[in-house]
Amino acid sequence: MSEEDLERCPGFCGRVLQPDLDVLDVSCGQCPRAHRSDGYICQPCTGSLSIYDILFLTIEVFMFCQLYTPFIQYIYRETTKRTAKITVSMFVCFELLLSLILTILSIEPRGSLQMHSCGVKSIRDWYSALVNPTPDYINTLHCSNEVAFPLVTFTLLFLGYISLITIAVRVPLLLSRRLAGKFLLHRSQLLEMTWTQLYFPPILGIVHVVLGGLLYYSFAFIVYGIHLIACIRLAVARNRETPFGSLSKIVSTGINFYALPFSALQYCLWQLLGPFATLNWIWVALGPLIPAILIDVTWRFTGSERFT
């Protein structure tokens, strides 16, 4: 029997095929995990993550890794032992890498480093709970599920694993008097920083669930804006070390604060807007250069002491 013979399911609802029932006897309902309705039947998600999806997840993981910066900076500031600095840096990398691997292994197909994806067609895919259909205007069909699989699950699992590893591994190590004495570290301060850090995963998880769809379609612009601000900040550095003072600085600044964000944003625009993205490449290309160059050229004529 073809899908044309079936009545179309509303919203994100679909029929779950069962071996002992005819498909005509199956009513529309919620699709199981890692499945997406094609309008009639819940189909398993077997697609691969797009480059855009990978960029989005990479940026989210990278932003969370920034929370480790104060912890590492404290270690480097409080101890002069090179062994302690290297050990702590390697341990933090181990925490993040282990969490990332466990997250990937936990997503379908489980036990594999490959992740299946349902794909994202619109922002509605992120908020399926808000579009539950009411066919008879009385009873609501609750068909909400992770339509944008695995973009929500990935982040939540990663945050969960990193919290679990921190509690199960790092906290016992910090409670060890022998370890703290060996590295000349203050256990109480490190424990306080660790417990403070554990507040962020649930907060970030809630933010991801609520604002994930908006961030998915705007993260490229946010990253571009951050690099734009960083490029201008380099141009107006108080120590007068201009990022355009030599060929090596020009190359470094151009790659880190221009070529990379420009390439990422241009690709994302192409993914979101298709052929219309080429109409925006001029302002995207000139965006970080014009203010940075103007400030770099004119800063020597301005007395910075008047603004401090």
C-alpha positions as CSV (number, residue, x, y, z in Angstrom):
1,M,0.0,0.0,0.0
2,S,1.4,3.4,-1.0
3,E,1.3,6.5,1.2
4,E,-1.2,8.1,-1.2
5,D,-3.8,5.7,0.1
6,L,-3.3,7.0,3.7
7,E,-4.8,10.1,5.3
8,R,-2.1,12.6,5.9
9,C,-1.2,13.2,9.6
10,P,-1.3,16.7,10.9
11,G,1.8,18.6,12.3
12,F,4.7,16.4,13.2
13,C,2.5,13.4,13.8
14,G,3.1,10.1,12.0
15,R,2.2,6.4,12.1
16,V,4.5,3.9,13.8
17,L,4.6,0.7,11.7
18,Q,3.9,-2.4,13.7
19,P,4.4,-6.0,12.3
20,D,1.2,-7.3,13.7
21,L,-1.1,-4.5,12.5
22,D,-2.1,-3.2,9.2
23,V,-0.9,0.3,8.5
24,L,-4.6,1.4,8.0
25,D,-5.3,0.4,11.6
26,V,-2.5,2.6,13.0
27,S,-3.5,6.1,14.0
28,C,-1.4,9.2,13.9
29,G,0.7,9.8,17.0
30,Q,4.1,10.7,18.3
31,C,7.1,9.5,16.4
32,P,9.8,7.7,18.5
33,R,13.2,9.0,19.1
34,A,15.5,9.4,16.0
35,H,12.4,9.2,13.7
36,R,10.7,11.9,11.7
37,S,7.3,11.9,10.1
38,D,7.1,12.3,6.3
39,G,3.4,13.3,6.8
40,Y,2.2,9.7,6.8
41,I,4.7,7.3,8.5
42,C,7.4,7.8,11.0
43,Q,10.6,7.3,9.1
44,P,14.0,6.5,10.9
45,C,16.6,9.2,10.5
46,T,19.5,7.9,8.5
47,G,20.9,11.0,7.1
48,S,24.3,12.6,8.0
49,L,25.0,15.9,9.7
50,S,25.5,18.7,7.3
51,I,28.6,21.0,7.5
52,Y,26.3,23.7,8.8
53,D,25.1,21.4,11.6
54,I,28.7,20.4,12.5
55,L,29.7,24.1,12.6
56,F,26.8,24.8,14.9
57,L,27.7,22.0,17.3
58,T,31.4,22.9,17.2
59,I,30.7,26.5,18.2
60,E,28.5,25.4,21.1
61,V,31.2,23.0,22.4
62,F,33.9,25.6,21.9
63,M,31.8,28.2,23.8
64,F,31.3,25.8,26.7
65,C,35.0,25.1,26.8
66,Q,35.6,28.7,27.5
67,L,34.2,28.1,31.0
68,Y,37.4,26.2,31.8
69,T,39.6,29.2,31.2
70,P,39.3,30.6,34.7
71,F,40.2,27.2,36.2
72,I,43.3,26.9,34.1
73,Q,44.3,30.5,34.6
74,Y,44.1,30.0,38.4
75,I,46.4,27.0,38.2
76,Y,49.0,28.8,36.0
77,R,48.9,31.8,38.4
78,E,49.1,29.9,41.7
79,T,51.8,27.4,40.9
80,T,55.2,27.7,39.4
81,K,55.6,23.9,38.8
82,R,55.6,23.2,35.1
83,T,54.5,19.6,35.8
84,A,51.3,20.9,37.5
85,K,50.5,23.2,34.6
86,I,50.9,20.5,32.0
87,T,49.0,17.9,34.1
88,V,46.0,20.2,34.7
89,S,45.9,21.2,31.1
90,M,46.0,17.6,29.9
91,F,43.3,16.6,32.5
92,V,40.9,19.3,31.3
93,C,41.4,18.3,27.7
94,F,40.8,14.7,28.8
95,E,37.5,15.7,30.5
96,L,36.3,17.5,27.4
97,L,37.5,14.8,24.9
98,L,36.0,12.0,26.9
99,S,32.6,13.8,27.2
100,L,32.6,14.5,23.5
101,I,33.4,10.8,22.6
102,L,30.7,9.5,25.0
103,T,28.2,11.9,23.6
104,I,28.8,10.7,20.0
105,L,28.7,7.1,21.1
106,S,25.4,7.6,22.8
107,I,23.6,9.0,19.7
108,E,22.1,6.7,17.1
109,P,23.6,4.6,15.7
110,R,24.8,3.9,19.3
111,G,28.3,2.7,19.7
112,S,29.5,4.3,16.5
113,L,31.4,7.5,15.9
114,Q,28.9,8.3,13.1
115,M,25.8,10.3,14.0
116,H,22.5,10.1,12.1
117,S,20.5,13.2,11.5
118,C,16.9,14.0,10.7
119,G,17.8,17.3,9.2
120,V,16.4,20.8,9.9
121,K,13.9,22.3,7.5
122,S,12.6,25.3,9.4
123,I,12.8,26.8,12.9
124,R,9.5,25.0,13.7
125,D,11.5,21.8,13.9
126,W,13.1,23.1,17.1
127,Y,9.8,23.9,18.8
128,S,7.6,21.0,18.0
129,A,5.9,21.2,21.4
130,L,4.5,24.6,20.3
131,V,2.8,23.3,17.1
132,N,0.9,20.3,18.4
133,P,-2.2,20.0,16.1
134,T,-5.8,20.2,17.2
135,P,-7.7,18.5,14.2
136,D,-11.2,18.8,15.7
137,Y,-10.4,22.1,17.6
138,I,-11.1,20.2,20.9
139,N,-8.6,17.5,21.4
140,T,-4.9,18.1,20.9
141,L,-2.5,15.5,19.4
142,H,0.7,15.6,21.4
143,C,3.2,14.7,18.7
144,S,6.2,16.7,20.0
145,N,9.5,15.0,19.7
146,E,13.1,16.0,18.7
147,V,12.4,16.8,15.1
148,A,15.8,18.5,14.8
149,F,17.6,15.3,16.0
150,P,20.4,15.1,17.2
151,L,21.1,18.9,17.6
152,V,19.2,19.1,20.9
153,T,20.3,15.7,22.3
154,F,23.9,16.3,21.5
155,T,24.3,19.4,23.6
156,L,22.3,18.1,26.5
157,L,24.3,14.8,26.6
158,F,27.5,16.7,26.4
159,L,26.6,18.9,29.3
160,G,25.4,15.9,31.2
161,Y,28.6,13.9,30.6
162,I,30.9,16.8,31.5
163,S,29.0,17.4,34.8
164,L,29.2,13.6,35.6
165,I,32.9,13.4,34.9
166,T,33.6,16.5,36.9
167,I,31.8,15.1,39.9
168,A,33.0,11.6,39.6
169,V,36.6,12.2,38.7
170,R,37.8,15.8,39.3
171,V,36.2,16.3,42.7
172,P,37.7,13.2,44.3
173,L,41.1,14.2,42.9
174,L,40.8,17.7,44.4
175,L,39.9,16.2,47.8
176,S,43.2,14.3,47.8
177,R,45.5,16.1,50.2
178,R,48.5,14.3,48.7
179,L,47.7,15.6,45.2
180,A,47.2,19.2,46.3
181,G,50.4,19.2,48.4
182,K,52.4,17.8,45.5
183,F,51.3,20.6,43.1
184,L,51.2,23.3,45.9
185,L,47.6,24.1,45.1
186,H,44.8,25.5,47.3
187,R,42.2,22.8,47.5
188,S,39.4,25.0,48.9
189,Q,39.7,27.5,46.0
190,L,39.8,24.9,43.4
191,L,36.8,23.1,44.8
192,E,34.9,26.4,45.0
193,M,35.7,27.0,41.3
194,T,34.6,23.5,40.4
195,W,31.3,23.7,42.2
196,T,30.6,27.1,40.6
197,Q,31.4,25.6,37.2
198,L,28.8,22.9,37.8
199,Y,26.0,25.5,37.9
200,F,26.6,26.3,34.2
201,P,25.6,23.0,32.5
202,P,21.9,23.1,33.6
203,I,21.7,26.8,32.8
204,L,23.2,26.3,29.4
205,G,20.9,23.3,28.8
206,I,17.8,25.4,29.5
207,V,19.1,28.1,27.3
208,H,19.8,25.6,24.5
209,V,16.3,24.1,24.7
210,V,14.6,27.5,24.7
211,L,16.8,29.5,22.3
212,G,18.4,26.6,20.3
213,G,16.4,27.3,17.2
214,L,17.2,31.1,17.2
215,L,20.9,30.3,17.8
216,Y,20.9,27.8,15.0
217,Y,20.0,30.4,12.4
218,S,22.0,33.3,13.9
219,F,25.2,31.7,15.3
220,A,27.3,32.6,12.2
221,F,26.3,36.3,12.6
222,I,27.1,36.2,16.3
223,V,30.6,34.7,15.7
224,Y,31.1,37.2,12.9
225,G,30.2,40.1,15.3
226,I,32.5,38.8,18.0
227,H,35.4,38.6,15.5
228,L,34.6,42.1,14.3
229,I,34.8,43.5,17.8
230,A,38.0,41.6,18.4
231,C,39.5,43.0,15.2
232,I,38.6,46.5,16.2
233,R,39.9,45.9,19.8
234,L,43.2,44.9,18.3
235,A,43.3,48.0,16.3
236,V,42.8,50.2,19.3
237,A,45.0,48.3,21.7
238,R,46.2,50.5,24.6
239,N,49.8,49.2,24.2
240,R,49.8,50.6,20.6
241,E,50.8,47.3,19.1
242,T,48.9,47.6,15.9
243,P,47.8,44.4,14.3
244,F,48.8,45.8,10.9
245,G,52.3,47.0,11.8
246,S,54.2,44.2,10.0
247,L,53.6,41.6,7.3
248,S,53.4,38.8,9.9
249,K,50.8,40.7,12.0
250,I,48.8,41.4,8.9
251,V,48.7,37.7,7.9
252,S,47.9,36.6,11.5
253,T,45.2,39.2,11.9
254,G,43.8,38.5,8.4
255,I,43.5,34.7,9.0
256,N,42.3,34.7,12.6
257,F,39.9,37.7,12.6
258,Y,38.9,38.0,9.0
259,A,39.4,34.9,6.7
260,L,38.0,32.3,9.1
261,P,34.8,34.2,10.2
262,F,34.2,35.5,6.7
263,S,34.4,32.0,5.3
264,A,32.2,30.6,8.0
265,L,29.6,33.3,7.6
266,Q,29.6,33.2,3.8
267,Y,29.1,29.4,3.9
268,C,26.2,29.8,6.4
269,L,24.6,32.5,4.3
270,W,24.8,30.2,1.3
271,Q,23.2,27.4,3.3
272,L,20.4,29.6,4.6
273,L,19.8,31.9,1.5
274,G,21.0,29.8,-1.4
275,P,21.8,31.8,-4.5
276,F,20.7,35.1,-2.8
277,A,23.7,34.8,-0.5
278,T,26.0,36.1,-3.2
279,L,24.3,39.5,-2.9
280,N,25.6,39.9,0.6
281,W,29.2,39.0,0.1
282,I,30.4,42.7,-0.3
283,W,29.3,44.0,3.1
284,V,30.3,40.8,4.7
285,A,33.8,41.0,3.2
286,L,34.3,44.7,4.0
287,G,32.6,44.6,7.5
288,P,35.6,43.9,9.7
289,L,38.2,45.6,7.5
290,I,36.9,49.2,7.2
291,P,36.6,50.1,10.9
292,A,39.8,48.3,11.8
293,I,41.8,50.0,9.1
294,L,40.3,53.4,9.8
295,I,41.1,53.1,13.5
296,D,44.6,51.8,12.8
297,V,45.3,54.7,10.5
298,T,43.9,57.5,12.8
299,W,44.8,56.3,16.3
300,R,48.1,58.2,16.3
301,F,46.2,61.5,15.9
302,T,44.1,60.8,19.0
303,G,45.1,61.3,22.6
304,S,43.8,58.2,24.4
305,E,44.4,59.9,27.8
306,R,41.3,62.0,27.1
307,F,39.1,58.9,27.2
308,T,40.6,57.4,30.4
